[in-house]
Amino acid sequence: MPTGVALRDVREQLFDAAERVLLRDGPSALTSRAVTDEANVAKGVLHRHFDDFDAFLAEFVLDRVNRMDAQAAALREAAGTGTVIDNIADALTAVFGSVAVAIVPLVTFRLQLRVRLRRDWPAGVPVLTDAAIMIAEYLTAERDLGRISANAEPDGLAPMLIGTGHLLFADRTNQPDAATLRKMVTDVLGTYLS
């Protein structure tokens, strides 16, 4: 490995490498060596930027959660446009088509990662909790616009959509088709659609 070569955006390079390893090989294969090999950097590079590997993983997870901010804003902006079913189905596809599905077993798999995440994230599983908040905010906006009934409870419906969506997307090798996803969203929201 060459030394003395400046690395641009090394944290992002390491995070992207971790994502590729996680998606390709799963949480058990995600080691500091696998990340640095994937990023094509010396192992010491990771340890110069993070206290230890669990600190790296915690920041990686939080970085991926923060990437959902733009998606959440876009979903809020979609309120009142298109159909509620399509907007939710598209949002679920975007959430679960990303690294989100792979982060859940990673957080489950590593106790020290969960301990570190609890410092910044006191409840729930990052990514899934953020996705539920995003969906609840969207459903609240649609309820305010009268596109779903006034008795709908977005804070209860959103976790149902996220949980069921996670079950549909959990097998990364066999993703649900659009019709299956739309049927699930319709089954959850159908009685609330105006």
Secondary structure, DSSP 8 states (H G I E B T S, - for coil): --SS---TTHHHHHHHHHHHHHHHH-GGG--HHHHHHHHTS-HHHHHHHSSSHHHHHHHHHHHHHHTHHHHHHHHHHHTTSS-HHHHHHHHHHHHHTTTHHHHHHHHHH-HHHHHHHHHH--SS-TTHHHHHHHHHHHHHHHHHTTSB-TT--HHHHHHHHHHHHHHHHSSTTS---HHHHHHHHHHHHGGGB-
